[in-house]
Amino acid sequence: MTLEQGQIWKKGKEYYRIVRWARTEIEFKTMANPTTKEGELRTVTKKEFCRMLKGAALA
């Protein structure tokens, strides 16, 4: 899996958009609708983010 800034992933009814990609951490936004770009901004380690994306599809 290659992660890049600006990617949008869909898992269930939630969308995850990568806002900032760094070597050890990912800043992402959780959204219900990707077109509005409104959601909660969170920062996690790259390992945690990959675990969250398990079963998700690139939108």
C-alpha positions as CSV (number, residue, x, y, z in Angstrom):
1,M,0.0,0.0,0.0
2,T,1.4,3.4,-1.0
3,L,0.1,6.4,0.9
4,E,0.2,9.9,-0.7
5,Q,-1.0,13.3,0.4
6,G,-4.5,14.0,-0.9
7,Q,-5.6,10.4,-1.2
8,I,-9.2,9.6,-0.2
9,W,-10.0,6.2,1.3
10,K,-13.5,4.8,1.9
11,K,-14.3,2.4,4.7
12,G,-18.0,1.7,5.4
13,K,-19.7,5.0,5.4
14,E,-16.7,7.1,6.3
15,Y,-14.1,8.7,4.1
16,Y,-10.5,9.4,5.2
17,R,-8.5,12.1,3.3
18,I,-4.7,12.4,3.9
19,V,-4.0,16.0,4.7
20,R,-0.3,15.8,5.6
21,W,1.9,12.8,5.1
22,A,5.2,12.7,7.0
23,R,7.8,10.0,7.6
24,T,6.4,8.8,10.9
25,E,2.9,10.3,11.2
26,I,-0.2,11.0,9.1
27,E,-2.6,13.9,9.5
28,F,-6.0,13.0,8.1
29,K,-9.6,14.2,8.0
30,T,-12.6,11.9,8.7
31,M,-15.5,12.9,6.6
32,A,-19.1,11.7,5.9
33,N,-19.1,13.3,2.5
34,P,-15.8,13.9,0.6
35,T,-17.2,16.7,-1.6
36,T,-17.9,19.0,1.4
37,K,-14.4,18.5,2.9
38,E,-15.9,19.0,6.4
39,G,-14.8,16.7,9.1
40,E,-12.6,16.0,12.1
41,L,-8.8,16.5,11.7
42,R,-6.6,13.9,13.5
43,T,-3.0,12.9,13.7
44,V,-1.8,9.3,14.2
45,T,1.3,7.3,13.4
46,K,1.6,5.7,10.0
47,K,1.2,2.2,11.6
48,E,-2.1,3.2,13.3
49,F,-3.4,4.7,10.0
50,C,-2.6,1.5,8.0
51,R,-4.4,-0.5,10.7
52,M,-7.4,1.8,10.3
53,L,-7.4,1.4,6.5
54,K,-7.6,-2.4,6.7
55,G,-10.5,-3.4,4.4
56,A,-10.8,0.1,3.0
57,A,-10.8,1.0,-0.7
58,L,-9.2,3.9,-2.5
59,A,-12.0,6.3,-3.6
